[in-house]
């Protein structure tokens, strides 16, 4: 058996949560690498001092949300849909409030904060939707 076949077989036998943690770790490493490159390669006026804090906030909030959504896995489909829609709506409102409050209190770096925040939101939301779709799609 080749190494790639053994790796695929090992990945197939992992639990759903273990697979998600592995994929999430890889995703976080890629985003952290991109953020490090951005902070290293840009002039100081284009570097957000709170960028790593924003990244950590997104990493924790999306992980907790994913675990909350997976808790509805064995319940009726309506429970998952209500949880997904509810948490997505609540999260969006909270994030808009955070953006507005930061922009009002830190006018000099507001544009950088909003840019970082929206890029992180897009990346994390895309990853969350893709992993949930792969998790809940009908198995063949």
Buried (B, 14 or more C-beta within 10 A) or exposed (E): EEEEEEEEEEEEEEEEEEBBEEBBEEBBEEBBEEBEEBBEEEEEEEBBEBBEEBBEBBBEBBBEBBEEBBEBEEEEEEEBEEBBEEBBEEBEEEBEEBBEEBBEEBEEBBEBBBEBBEBBBEBBBEBBEEBBEEBBEEEE
